[in-house]
Amino acid sequence: MVWVEGGEFLMGADEGDRNALPREQPRHRVRVDGFHMDRHEVTNAQYAEFVASSGYVTVAERPVDTPEGIYNPGSMTFSSPEAIFSLRDPGQWWNWTESASWKSPQGPGSTYEDVLDHPVVHIAFEDAVAYAAWRGARLPTEAEWEYAATSRGEQVTFPWGNEMPELGDVKCNIWEGQFPVSNTELDGHVMTAPVMSYQANDLGLHDLGGNVWELCSDWYDPNTYLLGQGHTVENPIGPKASFDPMEAHVPKKVMRGGSFLCHPGYCSSYRVTARMPVAEDTGTSHVGFRCVRDSTLHTSRN
């Protein structure tokens, strides 16, 4: 882990940021206490150690109980289509795959043992919380995540600075080419990359942009930042309940950092202010996490 000294910073996107979505605004002042943060995303090898020690079974490995009946375990996996009709329909590249889980990231025939140093995926919120508790840690709040991603509040667009990812040296694992039908693999990978494959930020933290989305402890609400106007918010832990106007009945958490599927023409969520909702009980092949630890652990934040 890396120690992140506490401090005050401006969280969220400026009104003049053309790439920012309304849920990233308004910019507001936040103060966080110091914390330790994992240098990289939790890997398959690390998660396998947890499962071997605890016998834990992830959400994706359990039968799916619905009002229509009980279905075999599985999860959502990405596959690149030959052509698409519109970027508005992600069902063209996402598929429900039986037996897909952290153990079999691409479904039957795949195994985590081939990618031990890659971030663990197909992790639902409770799966991440269980692992963090086993380690005596917790998930970061999104304020802590953004504070760390900006190297303690630097005025940067990306974890590595302000240079666009397609310029200069390779900076992160994202989608290059035409999303989602062709990937030029300029960063060396189509799916996940081994952790720490790219340069760390100024704090020594890797992969805060791209590779896999990272779960935070906060409930999602697109209007959360409105509550922070006019004063400094101390150690925010998010709203008391989830609200997504697109799916008001689905409890959702916040995830940060973007993934290997982010592309400038579709989803530039490797920006430090980008935030996305994810269903609490859902894991996919591009969602993972990292842990934090306080000097004094506050498990209630999870």
C-alpha positions as CSV (number, residue, x, y, z in Angstrom):
1,M,0.0,0.0,0.0
2,V,0.9,3.7,-0.4
3,W,0.3,6.2,2.3
4,V,-1.8,9.2,1.0
5,E,-1.4,12.2,3.3
6,G,-4.7,13.8,4.1
7,G,-5.7,17.3,2.8
8,E,-8.1,19.5,1.1
9,F,-8.9,19.6,-2.7
10,L,-11.4,20.6,-5.3
11,M,-13.5,17.6,-6.2
12,G,-15.5,17.2,-9.4
13,A,-15.4,18.8,-12.8
14,D,-15.3,22.5,-13.7
15,E,-18.3,23.8,-15.5
16,G,-16.1,24.6,-18.5
17,D,-15.0,20.9,-18.9
18,R,-16.7,19.9,-22.2
19,N,-16.0,16.2,-21.5
20,A,-17.6,16.1,-18.1
21,L,-21.1,14.9,-17.5
22,P,-23.6,16.7,-15.2
23,R,-23.1,14.0,-12.5
24,E,-19.4,15.1,-12.2
25,Q,-20.5,18.6,-11.2
26,P,-20.5,21.1,-9.5
27,R,-16.9,21.3,-8.3
28,H,-16.7,21.6,-4.6
29,R,-14.2,21.7,-1.8
30,V,-13.5,18.4,0.1
31,R,-11.2,17.5,2.9
32,V,-10.1,13.9,3.6
33,D,-8.0,12.3,6.3
34,G,-4.9,10.3,5.4
35,F,-5.2,6.7,4.3
36,H,-3.2,3.8,2.8
37,M,-4.2,2.7,-0.7
38,D,-3.3,-0.4,-2.7
39,R,-0.6,0.4,-5.2
40,H,-2.6,-1.4,-7.8
41,E,-5.9,-3.1,-8.4
42,V,-6.5,-6.4,-6.5
43,T,-5.2,-9.2,-8.7
44,N,-6.5,-12.7,-9.4
45,A,-3.7,-14.2,-7.4
46,Q,-4.6,-12.1,-4.4
47,Y,-8.3,-12.9,-4.7
48,A,-7.5,-16.6,-5.1
49,E,-5.6,-16.5,-1.8
50,F,-8.7,-15.0,-0.1
51,V,-11.0,-17.6,-1.5
52,A,-8.7,-20.5,-0.5
53,S,-8.5,-19.1,3.0
54,S,-12.2,-18.3,3.5
55,G,-14.2,-20.5,1.2
56,Y,-16.0,-17.4,-0.1
57,V,-18.3,-17.8,-3.1
58,T,-18.8,-14.8,-5.3
59,V,-22.1,-13.5,-6.5
60,A,-21.4,-14.6,-10.1
61,E,-20.8,-18.2,-8.9
62,R,-24.2,-18.5,-7.2
63,P,-27.5,-19.5,-8.9
64,V,-29.5,-16.5,-10.1
65,D,-32.9,-16.3,-8.3
66,T,-35.4,-14.2,-10.2
67,P,-39.3,-13.9,-10.2
68,E,-39.2,-16.0,-13.4
69,G,-37.2,-18.8,-11.8
70,I,-33.7,-19.9,-10.8
71,Y,-31.0,-19.7,-13.5
72,N,-27.4,-21.1,-13.6
73,P,-24.6,-18.9,-12.3
74,G,-22.9,-16.6,-14.8
75,S,-22.0,-13.0,-15.5
76,M,-21.7,-10.4,-18.3
77,T,-18.8,-10.7,-20.7
78,F,-17.6,-8.5,-23.5
79,S,-17.1,-9.7,-27.0
80,S,-16.2,-7.5,-30.0
81,P,-18.9,-7.6,-32.7
82,E,-18.2,-7.5,-36.4
83,A,-20.4,-4.4,-36.8
84,I,-22.8,-2.3,-34.7
85,F,-26.0,-0.4,-35.4
86,S,-25.5,2.3,-32.7
87,L,-23.3,3.0,-29.7
88,R,-26.6,3.5,-27.7
89,D,-27.2,-0.2,-27.4
90,P,-24.4,-1.9,-25.4
91,G,-26.3,-5.2,-25.8
92,Q,-24.5,-5.5,-29.1
93,W,-21.2,-6.2,-27.3
94,W,-22.2,-7.4,-23.8
95,N,-23.4,-11.0,-23.4
96,W,-24.7,-13.1,-20.5
97,T,-22.3,-16.0,-20.2
98,E,-23.1,-19.0,-18.0
99,S,-20.2,-20.0,-15.7
100,A,-18.4,-16.7,-16.2
101,S,-16.9,-15.5,-12.9
102,W,-13.6,-14.4,-11.5
103,K,-12.4,-18.0,-11.9
104,S,-13.4,-18.1,-15.6
105,P,-13.2,-14.5,-16.8
106,Q,-14.4,-15.3,-20.3
107,G,-16.6,-18.2,-19.4
108,P,-16.1,-21.9,-20.0
109,G,-12.6,-22.8,-21.1
110,S,-11.0,-19.7,-19.5
111,T,-9.2,-19.6,-16.2
112,Y,-7.8,-17.0,-13.8
113,E,-4.6,-19.0,-13.6
114,D,-3.6,-17.7,-17.0
115,V,-3.9,-14.1,-15.8
116,L,-2.8,-14.2,-12.1
117,D,-1.2,-10.8,-12.2
118,H,-4.2,-9.2,-13.9
119,P,-7.0,-7.4,-11.9
120,V,-9.7,-9.7,-10.6
121,V,-13.0,-9.1,-12.4
122,H,-16.7,-10.2,-12.2
123,I,-16.7,-8.8,-8.7
124,A,-19.9,-7.5,-7.2
125,F,-19.9,-5.0,-4.4
126,E,-20.3,-7.6,-1.6
127,D,-17.5,-9.6,-3.1
128,A,-15.1,-6.7,-2.9
129,V,-16.3,-5.8,0.7
130,A,-15.7,-9.4,1.8
131,Y,-12.2,-9.4,0.5
132,A,-11.4,-6.0,2.0
133,A,-12.6,-7.1,5.4
134,W,-10.5,-10.3,5.2
135,R,-7.5,-8.0,4.7
136,G,-8.5,-5.6,7.5
137,A,-9.2,-2.9,5.0
138,R,-12.2,-1.4,3.2
139,L,-13.2,0.1,-0.2
140,P,-12.3,3.7,-0.8
141,T,-14.9,6.5,-0.8
142,E,-15.1,8.2,-4.1
143,A,-13.6,11.3,-2.5
144,E,-10.6,9.3,-1.4
145,W,-10.3,7.7,-4.8
146,E,-10.4,11.1,-6.7
147,Y,-8.0,12.6,-4.2
148,A,-5.5,9.8,-4.7
149,A,-6.0,9.8,-8.5
150,T,-5.2,13.5,-8.6
151,S,-2.0,13.0,-6.5
152,R,-3.6,14.8,-3.6
153,G,-5.5,17.4,-5.5
154,E,-3.3,18.4,-8.4
155,Q,-5.2,20.1,-11.2
156,V,-5.0,17.3,-13.7
157,T,-7.4,15.7,-16.2
158,F,-5.9,12.2,-16.0
159,P,-4.0,10.4,-13.2
160,W,-0.8,10.8,-15.2
161,G,-1.3,14.5,-16.0
162,N,-3.0,16.5,-18.8
163,E,-1.6,14.9,-21.9
164,M,-4.3,12.9,-23.9
165,P,-3.7,9.2,-23.7
166,E,-3.3,8.8,-27.5
167,L,-0.3,11.2,-27.4
168,G,3.3,10.4,-26.4
169,D,4.1,7.3,-24.4
170,V,1.5,4.6,-23.7
171,K,-0.2,5.7,-20.4
172,C,-3.0,3.2,-19.7
173,N,-5.0,0.3,-21.0
174,I,-8.0,1.6,-22.9
175,W,-9.6,0.9,-26.3
176,E,-7.7,2.1,-29.3
177,G,-9.2,1.9,-32.8
178,Q,-12.9,1.8,-33.6
179,F,-15.0,0.9,-30.5
180,P,-16.2,-1.8,-30.2
181,V,-15.4,-3.5,-33.5
182,S,-11.6,-3.2,-33.8
183,N,-8.8,-2.6,-31.4
184,T,-5.3,-1.6,-32.6
185,E,-3.7,-2.7,-29.3
186,L,-1.4,0.2,-29.1
187,D,-1.3,-0.3,-25.3
188,G,-0.5,-4.0,-25.8
189,H,-3.8,-5.4,-24.7
190,V,-7.4,-5.9,-25.8
191,M,-8.8,-7.0,-22.4
192,T,-7.2,-6.6,-19.0
193,A,-3.5,-5.9,-18.6
194,P,-1.2,-7.0,-15.8
195,V,-1.2,-4.6,-13.0
196,M,1.5,-1.9,-12.9
197,S,2.1,-2.3,-16.7
198,Y,2.0,1.5,-17.0
199,Q,3.6,4.4,-15.2
200,A,2.4,5.3,-11.7
201,N,1.1,8.7,-10.8
202,D,3.0,11.1,-8.5
203,L,2.0,9.1,-5.4
204,G,3.2,5.8,-6.8
205,L,-0.3,4.5,-7.6
206,H,-0.8,2.5,-10.8
207,D,-3.8,1.9,-13.1
208,L,-6.1,4.6,-11.7
209,G,-7.1,5.3,-15.3
210,G,-8.2,2.4,-17.6
211,N,-7.7,-1.4,-17.2
212,V,-10.8,-2.0,-14.9
213,W,-13.4,0.1,-13.2
214,E,-12.8,0.3,-9.5
215,L,-15.7,0.0,-7.0
216,C,-16.1,2.6,-4.3
217,S,-18.1,2.4,-1.1
218,D,-20.5,5.3,-1.9
219,W,-24.1,4.9,-3.0
220,Y,-24.7,6.5,-6.4
221,D,-26.7,9.6,-6.9
222,P,-26.1,12.0,-9.8
223,N,-26.9,15.0,-7.6
224,T,-24.5,14.1,-4.7
225,Y,-22.2,17.0,-5.4
226,L,-25.0,19.6,-5.0
227,L,-24.8,19.1,-1.3
228,G,-21.2,20.2,-1.1
229,Q,-21.7,23.8,-2.5
230,G,-20.6,26.7,-0.4
231,H,-18.6,24.9,2.3
232,T,-15.8,22.3,2.7
233,V,-17.2,18.8,3.1
234,E,-15.2,16.7,5.6
235,N,-14.6,13.0,4.7
236,P,-17.7,12.6,2.6
237,I,-19.1,9.0,2.4
238,G,-21.8,9.6,-0.2
239,P,-25.6,9.7,0.0
240,K,-27.6,7.6,2.5
241,A,-29.3,5.7,-0.3
242,S,-28.9,5.0,-4.0
243,F,-30.8,6.9,-6.7
244,D,-30.4,6.5,-10.4
245,P,-33.2,8.2,-12.4
246,M,-32.5,5.7,-15.3
247,E,-33.2,2.7,-13.0
248,A,-34.7,4.0,-9.8
249,H,-35.5,0.5,-8.5
250,V,-31.9,-0.8,-8.8
251,P,-29.5,-0.1,-5.9
252,K,-26.2,1.2,-7.3
253,K,-22.7,2.0,-6.1
254,V,-20.2,4.3,-7.6
255,M,-17.2,3.0,-9.7
256,R,-14.3,5.1,-10.9
257,G,-11.4,5.1,-13.3
258,G,-12.7,3.7,-16.5
259,S,-11.6,0.4,-18.1
260,F,-10.1,-1.3,-21.1
261,L,-13.3,-0.5,-23.0
262,C,-13.1,3.3,-22.6
263,H,-12.5,5.1,-25.9
264,P,-12.5,8.9,-26.6
265,G,-15.4,8.6,-28.9
266,Y,-17.5,6.5,-26.5
267,C,-16.5,6.7,-22.9
268,S,-13.5,8.9,-21.7
269,S,-14.0,7.7,-18.1
270,Y,-10.3,7.5,-17.5
271,R,-10.6,11.1,-16.5
272,V,-10.1,11.7,-12.8
273,T,-13.6,13.2,-12.3
274,A,-15.5,10.6,-14.2
275,R,-18.0,8.6,-12.1
276,M,-20.3,5.8,-13.1
277,P,-23.2,3.9,-11.4
278,V,-23.1,0.1,-11.2
279,A,-25.7,-2.2,-9.8
280,E,-24.8,-3.4,-6.3
281,D,-25.3,-7.1,-7.1
282,T,-23.6,-7.0,-10.5
283,G,-20.1,-7.8,-11.7
284,T,-18.8,-7.8,-15.3
285,S,-15.5,-8.6,-17.1
286,H,-14.3,-5.0,-16.7
287,V,-15.1,-4.2,-13.1
288,G,-12.6,-4.7,-10.2
289,F,-11.4,-2.8,-7.2
290,R,-8.6,-1.8,-4.8
291,C,-8.6,-1.4,-1.1
292,V,-7.7,1.3,1.4
293,R,-6.9,1.2,5.1
294,D,-7.1,4.0,7.7
295,S,-4.7,4.5,10.5
296,T,-7.7,3.4,12.6
297,L,-10.1,1.2,10.5
298,H,-13.7,2.5,10.2
299,T,-15.6,-0.6,8.9
300,S,-18.9,1.3,9.1
301,R,-17.9,3.2,5.9
302,N,-18.5,0.0,3.9
